[in-house]
């Protein structure tokens, strides 16, 4: 009888250990899989240029998305996309880039062709943002320019963040940038 109780206890202990191990692995996979990271909605407010008597028709705001990848020791990485700009601009292409910035350009939709304005980040997930706007836009000469610019930014080690990827997917700007912590 005593041996049966010991064997039953060992079996329960083994099942509990396996359950805890499985739970720990499941929790770790949440952090290892970037699809579980919550995206951030960046709102860029648009500021039309004073053009005298004629007030241009411009978007009032633009929304971009950035998703932080799971933390890794020594740094951070953020993926971004401008997936929902088709309502005011045609497909984007990269116009120019260097080590610190990239500029995408697209022709404006007919309704906004006379827009002359700039835009900067004013909200992140609906909360007011007053920091350095590393994402900006210009609307001029019948075109929309989206600019990702690391100039003047610094990470925790006072280094300039690095643009790791700059591309266009299905006419939409995509990017990745990161820094050290």
Secondary structure in CASP SS format (residue, H / E / C, confidence):
PFRMAT SS
TARGET T0000
AUTHOR 0000-0000-0000
METHOD secondary structure of the structure
MODEL  1
X C 1.00
X H 1.00
X H 1.00
X H 1.00
X H 1.00
X H 1.00
X H 1.00
X H 1.00
X H 1.00
X H 1.00
X H 1.00
X H 1.00
X H 1.00
X H 1.00
X H 1.00
X H 1.00
X H 1.00
X H 1.00
X H 1.00
X H 1.00
X H 1.00
X H 1.00
X H 1.00
X H 1.00
X H 1.00
X H 1.00
X H 1.00
X H 1.00
X H 1.00
X H 1.00
X H 1.00
X H 1.00
X C 1.00
X H 1.00
X H 1.00
X H 1.00
X C 1.00
X C 1.00
X E 1.00
X E 1.00
X E 1.00
X E 1.00
X E 1.00
X E 1.00
X E 1.00
X E 1.00
X E 1.00
X E 1.00
X C 1.00
X C 1.00
X C 1.00
X C 1.00
X C 1.00
X C 1.00
X C 1.00
X C 1.00
X C 1.00
X C 1.00
X C 1.00
X C 1.00
X E 1.00
X E 1.00
X E 1.00
X E 1.00
X E 1.00
X E 1.00
X E 1.00
X E 1.00
X C 1.00
X C 1.00
X C 1.00
X E 1.00
X C 1.00
X C 1.00
X E 1.00
X E 1.00
X E 1.00
X E 1.00
X E 1.00
X E 1.00
X E 1.00
X C 1.00
X C 1.00
X C 1.00
X C 1.00
X C 1.00
X C 1.00
X C 1.00
X E 1.00
X C 1.00
X C 1.00
X C 1.00
X E 1.00
X E 1.00
X E 1.00
X E 1.00
X E 1.00
X C 1.00
X C 1.00
X C 1.00
X E 1.00
X E 1.00
X E 1.00
X E 1.00
X E 1.00
X E 1.00
X E 1.00
X E 1.00
X C 1.00
X H 1.00
X H 1.00
X H 1.00
X C 1.00
X C 1.00
X C 1.00
X C 1.00
X E 1.00
X E 1.00
X E 1.00
X E 1.00
X E 1.00
X E 1.00
X E 1.00
X E 1.00
X C 1.00
X C 1.00
X E 1.00
X E 1.00
X C 1.00
X C 1.00
X C 1.00
X C 1.00
X C 1.00
X C 1.00
X E 1.00
X E 1.00
X E 1.00
X E 1.00
X E 1.00
X E 1.00
X C 1.00
X C 1.00
X E 1.00
X E 1.00
X E 1.00
X E 1.00
X E 1.00
X E 1.00
X E 1.00
X C 1.00
X C 1.00
X C 1.00
X C 1.00
X C 1.00
X C 1.00
X C 1.00
X C 1.00
X C 1.00
X C 1.00
X C 1.00
X C 1.00
X E 1.00
X E 1.00
X E 1.00
X E 1.00
X E 1.00
X E 1.00
X E 1.00
X E 1.00
X C 1.00
X C 1.00
X E 1.00
X E 1.00
X E 1.00
X E 1.00
X E 1.00
X E 1.00
X E 1.00
X E 1.00
X E 1.00
X C 1.00
END
